[in-house]
Amino acid sequence: MNTRRNFLKKGFAVGAAFSLADLGGLFPADARAADAPAAKAGAPKLVAIRDGDRASMVTRAIDELGGMSAFVRPGQTVVIKPNIGWDVVPERSANTHPDVVRRLIELCLAAGASSVSVFDHTCDIWERAYENSGIAQTVKDAGGKMIPGHDKSYYREVEIPGGEKLKTTLVHSLILDSDVFINAPVLKHHGGATMTACMKNLMGAIWDRPFYHRNNLHQCITDFLRFKKPDLNIIDAYAPMVRNGPKGKSVDDLIHSRTLLASTDIVAIDAAASRILGHAETGIEHVRLADAAGLGVGELSKVDIQRIKLAA
């Protein structure tokens, strides 16, 4: 496991206030500070949970949000969109860990979902990414459906109402046709967008990713939210990649925070994820833009944060 001291020696450049103990202030050492200032009534809820295995943290986080039945009704279809972009093993944390995907599928099916489909528009060869990430086998074992995202025929054109840079785009039919949309990225550094979390993960739901890079990446990431927001967001921050993202080079690119975040507010959860990577809560440009546009809450003082530690 990489300690804070060892990782700083390897070049993890973050603010002076960052430490693995409090994850950039997300888990204050002073328990009283964790509850102040009090979030206003009606504030979005964020669950920040740490020090358990991935499956138990998913279960507890969903319980804190009212259980999976609060999101999935009997007979509904569900799509889960993890990161599966890269042909690397789970230990590298370039993709969402299979244990997170498995537990989400199990909870959806237990809530009565008629089907749970999983896909990503991968960067590496899709068959290898699906297989070597461990997600394809996990989805099969858990009773879900693994759906490709590599062919343009899977996508349909939609308009982005009020989009500044992204006016139209091709979106995977699962996002358009499923009753429930669960967004489940891994947390990691990204060379272009600074951070991959929930907002950035939605690039894997569209066909023309290069368009984003040519036309103000952060604004396009923000614009997509004007068309579609997930019903539930889960971030696998168990072993975040803090350099050399989005694919990474080795396990030396990771820290082990043993954390998972969950929220219905995609901006709030990405603001919290920013803190884990050592940035200010709106220090990531697309988080700042989305907060300013009223697409979610980026100021964590305005969020009802449930902080939970599963182990001493």
C-alpha positions as CSV (number, residue, x, y, z in Angstrom):
1,M,0.0,0.0,0.0
2,N,1.3,3.5,-0.9
3,T,1.6,5.8,2.1
4,R,1.2,9.5,1.8
5,R,5.0,10.0,2.5
6,N,6.0,7.5,-0.2
7,F,3.6,8.8,-2.7
8,L,4.7,12.4,-2.3
9,K,8.2,11.3,-3.0
10,K,6.9,9.9,-6.3
11,G,5.5,13.3,-7.4
12,F,1.9,13.4,-6.2
13,A,1.6,17.2,-6.3
14,V,-1.4,18.4,-4.2
15,G,-2.3,21.2,-1.9
16,A,-0.5,21.4,1.4
17,A,-3.7,20.5,3.4
18,F,-4.1,17.1,1.7
19,S,-3.6,13.9,3.7
20,L,-4.8,10.4,3.4
21,A,-6.2,10.7,6.9
22,D,-8.8,13.3,6.0
23,L,-8.8,13.1,2.2
24,G,-8.5,16.8,1.6
25,G,-10.8,17.7,4.3
26,L,-13.6,15.4,3.2
27,F,-13.2,13.4,6.5
28,P,-12.2,16.1,9.1
29,A,-10.3,14.8,12.1
30,D,-12.6,16.9,14.3
31,A,-15.9,15.0,14.3
32,R,-17.7,18.3,15.0
33,A,-16.2,19.9,11.9
34,A,-17.8,17.1,9.8
35,D,-21.2,18.4,10.7
36,A,-20.7,22.1,10.4
37,P,-22.0,24.2,8.8
38,A,-25.3,22.4,8.7
39,A,-26.7,21.8,5.2
40,K,-29.9,23.6,4.5
41,A,-33.2,21.7,4.2
42,G,-33.6,20.2,0.8
43,A,-29.8,20.1,0.2
44,P,-28.6,17.2,-2.0
45,K,-27.3,14.2,-0.1
46,L,-23.9,12.8,-0.5
47,V,-22.6,9.6,1.2
48,A,-18.9,9.5,1.7
49,I,-17.9,6.1,3.1
50,R,-14.5,4.6,3.8
51,D,-12.5,1.7,5.3
52,G,-14.6,-1.2,4.0
53,D,-14.4,-3.5,1.1
54,R,-16.0,-2.2,-2.1
55,A,-19.1,-4.4,-2.0
56,S,-19.9,-3.5,1.6
57,M,-19.4,0.2,0.9
58,V,-21.7,0.1,-2.0
59,T,-24.4,-1.7,0.1
60,R,-24.1,0.8,3.0
61,A,-24.0,3.8,0.7
62,I,-27.2,2.7,-1.1
63,D,-28.8,2.0,2.2
64,E,-28.0,5.6,3.3
65,L,-29.8,6.9,0.2
66,G,-32.9,4.9,0.9
67,G,-32.1,1.5,-0.5
68,M,-32.0,0.5,-4.2
69,S,-35.8,0.4,-4.2
70,A,-35.7,4.2,-4.0
71,F,-34.2,4.1,-7.5
72,V,-35.4,0.9,-9.1
73,R,-39.0,-0.3,-9.1
74,P,-40.1,-3.9,-10.0
75,G,-40.1,-4.5,-13.7
76,Q,-37.9,-1.6,-14.7
77,T,-34.8,-1.8,-16.9
78,V,-31.5,-0.5,-15.6
79,V,-28.3,0.6,-17.4
80,I,-25.1,0.8,-15.4
81,K,-22.3,2.8,-17.0
82,P,-18.9,2.0,-15.4
83,N,-15.4,2.9,-16.7
84,I,-14.4,0.0,-18.9
85,G,-12.3,2.0,-21.3
86,W,-8.9,0.3,-20.9
87,D,-7.4,-3.1,-21.5
88,V,-5.9,-3.4,-18.0
89,V,-6.4,-5.6,-15.0
90,P,-8.6,-4.4,-12.1
91,E,-5.6,-3.9,-9.8
92,R,-4.5,-0.9,-12.0
93,S,-7.7,1.1,-11.2
94,A,-8.0,2.4,-14.8
95,N,-11.5,0.9,-14.8
96,T,-14.3,0.6,-12.3
97,H,-13.6,-2.4,-10.1
98,P,-15.7,-5.5,-10.9
99,D,-16.8,-5.8,-7.2
100,V,-18.6,-2.4,-7.5
101,V,-20.4,-3.4,-10.7
102,R,-21.3,-6.8,-9.3
103,R,-22.9,-5.4,-6.1
104,L,-24.9,-2.8,-8.1
105,I,-26.3,-5.5,-10.3
106,E,-27.2,-7.7,-7.4
107,L,-29.0,-4.8,-5.6
108,C,-30.9,-3.8,-8.8
109,L,-32.1,-7.3,-9.4
110,A,-33.0,-7.7,-5.7
111,A,-35.1,-4.5,-6.1
112,G,-37.0,-6.2,-8.9
113,A,-35.3,-4.9,-12.1
114,S,-36.4,-6.9,-15.1
115,S,-32.9,-6.4,-16.6
116,V,-29.6,-4.8,-15.8
117,S,-27.4,-3.9,-18.8
118,V,-23.7,-2.7,-18.6
119,F,-21.7,-1.0,-21.3
120,D,-19.0,1.5,-22.2
121,H,-17.6,3.0,-25.4
122,T,-14.1,1.8,-24.8
123,C,-10.8,3.5,-25.8
124,D,-8.9,0.2,-26.1
125,I,-10.2,-2.7,-28.2
126,W,-13.6,-3.4,-26.6
127,E,-13.5,-7.2,-26.3
128,R,-10.1,-7.0,-24.5
129,A,-11.2,-4.1,-22.3
130,Y,-14.4,-5.9,-21.3
131,E,-12.5,-9.2,-20.6
132,N,-9.3,-8.0,-18.9
133,S,-11.1,-5.4,-16.7
134,G,-12.9,-8.4,-15.2
135,I,-16.2,-6.7,-15.8
136,A,-17.6,-8.9,-18.6
137,Q,-17.3,-12.1,-16.5
138,T,-18.6,-10.3,-13.4
139,V,-21.7,-9.0,-15.2
140,K,-22.5,-12.5,-16.5
141,D,-22.0,-14.1,-13.1
142,A,-24.2,-11.5,-11.4
143,G,-27.1,-11.9,-13.9
144,G,-26.6,-8.8,-15.9
145,K,-26.2,-8.2,-19.6
146,M,-22.9,-7.0,-21.1
147,I,-23.7,-4.8,-24.1
148,P,-21.1,-3.5,-26.6
149,G,-20.6,0.2,-27.3
150,H,-18.1,0.0,-30.2
151,D,-20.5,0.3,-33.2
152,K,-22.2,3.5,-34.4
153,S,-25.5,1.6,-35.0
154,Y,-26.0,1.5,-31.2
155,Y,-26.2,5.3,-31.0
156,R,-29.0,7.8,-31.8
157,E,-28.7,11.5,-32.3
158,V,-30.1,13.9,-29.6
159,E,-30.3,17.6,-29.2
160,I,-28.6,19.2,-26.2
161,P,-31.0,22.0,-25.0
162,G,-29.0,25.1,-24.2
163,G,-25.7,23.5,-25.0
164,E,-22.9,26.1,-25.4
165,K,-20.5,23.9,-27.4
166,L,-22.3,20.6,-27.5
167,K,-25.5,21.2,-29.6
168,T,-26.2,17.6,-30.7
169,T,-24.5,14.2,-30.1
170,L,-25.0,10.5,-30.7
171,V,-26.0,8.7,-27.4
172,H,-26.0,5.0,-26.8
173,S,-29.5,3.6,-27.0
174,L,-29.3,2.1,-23.5
175,I,-29.0,5.6,-22.0
176,L,-32.1,6.6,-24.0
177,D,-34.3,3.6,-23.5
178,S,-33.5,2.3,-20.0
179,D,-35.8,3.3,-17.1
180,V,-33.0,3.8,-14.6
181,F,-29.5,5.1,-15.3
182,I,-26.7,4.4,-12.8
183,N,-23.3,6.1,-13.3
184,A,-20.4,4.2,-11.7
185,P,-16.9,5.5,-12.6
186,V,-13.6,5.0,-11.0
187,L,-11.8,8.1,-9.6
188,K,-8.6,9.0,-11.4
189,H,-6.4,11.6,-12.8
190,H,-6.9,12.6,-16.5
191,G,-4.4,14.4,-18.6
192,G,-6.9,16.5,-20.5
193,A,-9.8,16.9,-18.1
194,T,-7.7,16.9,-14.9
195,M,-10.1,14.3,-13.3
196,T,-12.2,11.5,-14.4
197,A,-15.2,11.0,-12.1
198,C,-19.0,11.1,-12.8
199,M,-19.3,13.9,-15.2
200,K,-16.3,12.8,-17.3
201,N,-17.5,9.2,-17.3
202,L,-20.5,10.2,-19.4
203,M,-18.2,10.7,-22.4
204,G,-18.3,6.9,-22.6
205,A,-22.0,7.1,-23.4
206,I,-21.6,9.1,-26.6
207,W,-20.1,8.2,-30.0
208,D,-17.9,11.1,-31.0
209,R,-15.5,11.6,-28.1
210,P,-13.0,13.5,-30.3
211,F,-15.5,16.3,-30.7
212,Y,-15.3,17.1,-27.0
213,H,-11.5,17.4,-27.2
214,R,-11.7,19.7,-30.3
215,N,-14.4,22.0,-28.8
216,N,-13.6,22.9,-25.2
217,L,-13.5,19.6,-23.3
218,H,-14.8,21.0,-20.0
219,Q,-17.7,22.8,-21.6
220,C,-18.8,19.8,-23.6
221,I,-18.7,17.6,-20.4
222,T,-20.9,20.2,-18.7
223,D,-23.2,20.6,-21.7
224,F,-24.1,16.9,-21.7
225,L,-25.8,17.3,-18.3
226,R,-28.3,19.6,-19.9
227,F,-29.6,16.6,-21.8
228,K,-29.2,13.8,-19.3
229,K,-28.2,13.3,-15.7
230,P,-27.9,9.8,-14.1
231,D,-30.5,8.8,-11.5
232,L,-27.7,7.6,-9.2
233,N,-23.9,8.2,-9.1
234,I,-21.4,5.9,-7.4
235,I,-17.6,6.6,-7.4
236,D,-15.1,3.8,-6.8
237,A,-12.4,5.8,-5.0
238,Y,-10.9,2.8,-3.3
239,A,-7.5,3.2,-5.0
240,P,-7.6,6.4,-7.0
241,M,-5.1,6.9,-9.8
242,V,-3.4,10.2,-9.1
243,R,-1.0,10.5,-12.0
244,N,-0.5,9.2,-15.5
245,G,-4.3,9.0,-16.1
246,P,-6.5,8.0,-17.7
247,K,-4.8,4.6,-18.3
248,G,-1.9,4.7,-15.9
249,K,1.4,2.9,-16.0
250,S,1.5,0.8,-12.9
251,V,0.0,0.4,-9.4
252,D,2.6,3.0,-8.3
253,D,0.2,5.6,-9.8
254,L,-2.4,4.8,-7.1
255,I,-3.1,5.8,-3.5
256,H,-5.3,3.7,-1.3
257,S,-8.0,5.8,0.2
258,R,-10.5,2.9,0.6
259,T,-13.4,5.3,-0.1
260,L,-16.6,5.2,-2.0
261,L,-18.9,8.2,-2.8
262,A,-22.6,8.1,-3.7
263,S,-25.1,10.8,-4.6
264,T,-28.0,11.7,-6.9
265,D,-26.3,15.1,-7.5
266,I,-23.6,14.6,-10.1
267,V,-21.9,17.9,-9.4
268,A,-21.8,17.5,-5.7
269,I,-20.2,14.0,-5.9
270,D,-17.6,15.3,-8.4
271,A,-16.8,18.2,-6.1
272,A,-16.2,15.7,-3.3
273,A,-14.1,13.6,-5.6
274,S,-12.0,16.7,-6.4
275,R,-11.1,16.9,-2.8
276,I,-9.9,13.3,-2.7
277,L,-7.5,14.1,-5.6
278,G,-6.2,17.2,-3.7
279,H,-8.1,19.9,-5.6
280,A,-10.5,22.5,-4.3
281,E,-14.2,21.4,-4.6
282,T,-14.7,23.5,-7.7
283,G,-11.1,23.4,-8.8
284,I,-11.9,21.1,-11.7
285,E,-13.1,23.3,-14.6
286,H,-16.1,21.2,-15.6
287,V,-17.3,21.0,-11.9
288,R,-17.0,24.8,-11.7
289,L,-18.9,25.3,-14.9
290,A,-21.7,22.9,-13.9
291,D,-22.0,24.5,-10.5
292,A,-22.2,28.0,-12.1
293,A,-24.8,26.8,-14.6
294,G,-27.1,25.4,-11.8
295,L,-26.7,21.8,-13.0
296,G,-25.9,20.7,-9.5
297,V,-24.3,21.8,-6.3
298,G,-20.6,22.3,-6.3
299,E,-20.2,23.9,-2.8
300,L,-19.9,21.2,-0.3
301,S,-21.1,23.5,2.5
302,K,-24.5,23.3,0.8
303,V,-24.5,19.5,0.6
304,D,-25.9,17.1,3.2
305,I,-22.8,14.9,3.6
306,Q,-23.1,11.6,5.5
307,R,-19.6,10.6,6.5
308,I,-19.2,7.0,7.5
309,K,-16.2,4.9,8.5
310,L,-16.8,1.2,8.5
311,A,-13.6,0.3,10.5
312,A,-11.6,2.1,13.2
